[in-house]
Amino acid sequence: MLNFNFFMPTNIHFGQDKLKETGKIAKLYGKRAFIVTGKKSARKFGFLQTLENSLKEEKIEPFFFEKVEPNPSIKTVENGASLFKEKKCDVIIALGGGSALDAGKAIGVLATNQGPIQNFFGKNKVKNPIPPLIAIPTTSGTGSEVTPYAVITDVKENNHQKKILSDPHIFPKEALVDPNLTFSLSAEVTSDTGIDALSHAIESYVSRRSFPLSESIALQAIEIIGKYLPKLINSPKNAEARSQLMYASMLAGIAIAQTGTTLLHAMGYRLTSDLGLPHGRANGVLFPYFWEANFSGNPEKFSRIIGYLDESAGESQKKNASESALLLKEFLYRVGLPRDLNIKTNEETIVQFAKEVMENKKKMASNPKILNMDEVVDIYKKALQC
Ligand SMILES: [Fe+2]
């Protein structure tokens, strides 16, 4: 018997030049807009100028907070929230990659709830609705424009921990999804973010929390990424491929908003916080070994996925854990995952990572298969060649 809950309250505006419509949409929410964005690209590529023009046309006053770093810190979020309150803004516009969007959500939380932000890490801890949030992604990766998640980094000496804030209150009110904003992305960022979107789609599809509606959305995302990400890597200015990738990363975001991710994301976080790998690349490095270890948890689903990533895959390859993992690895190389990462680590560090992952009961419960400590250590060791 079917039994599920599907909640997606974000109003999505998808298409080229949607950035120019920001003013009209922001007008619904007030007169003073607080713009949360990164330190360089959005200004350099002219997105902030387009945004400012659009706001001014509607007589909305913009306040720019161009301070978000990759993997945004608690300090950045606190500073942003203070400025939001000081300037008495009505609406938050977060423009950028996942970091800017997540920072925008967390700033929103502190704008209407008594801090510190650490009080809201975890699930469903936010009491008051956040100010209206308009999310404008500039990468095709996180899908944060349609999720109730924000990942914030708790910076401590020698120990940067990724903390997740998950709450329906932080779903953006509006998502302006404009593929034009991804045309200038470097090949490296296109690859890293594309692999992140692929991991969202696959993790959601194979998650034990998946259900037919989430599965159909995730599978569509997998199909599109399988078809268009290799094309985009070969021809970065391909407009159709840019548009399809942005659509697919949004779909994957809608899917994980329902099911969450799995152990792959939990494992990848430490490679980012401790070893400095970009988020999507961290997932990509672990992915083939994660795949092989989990294959027996749902062979039908894993076999079906490979058909979308490699049309020439034979039936016996699709049905075999290690052969299909190899096909996934080849796909990841085709879409830009570096073959040699030259990561320096040791067994002690890996065991520490694995211990922490084993404590993540939620992600383990979503995983296609319940893994033991040795299996998690083994995935890390193989991926990091340690
Ligand atoms: Fe991700």
Residues whose N, C-alpha, C, O or C-beta is under 5 A from the ligand:
A	BS01	LIG	D196
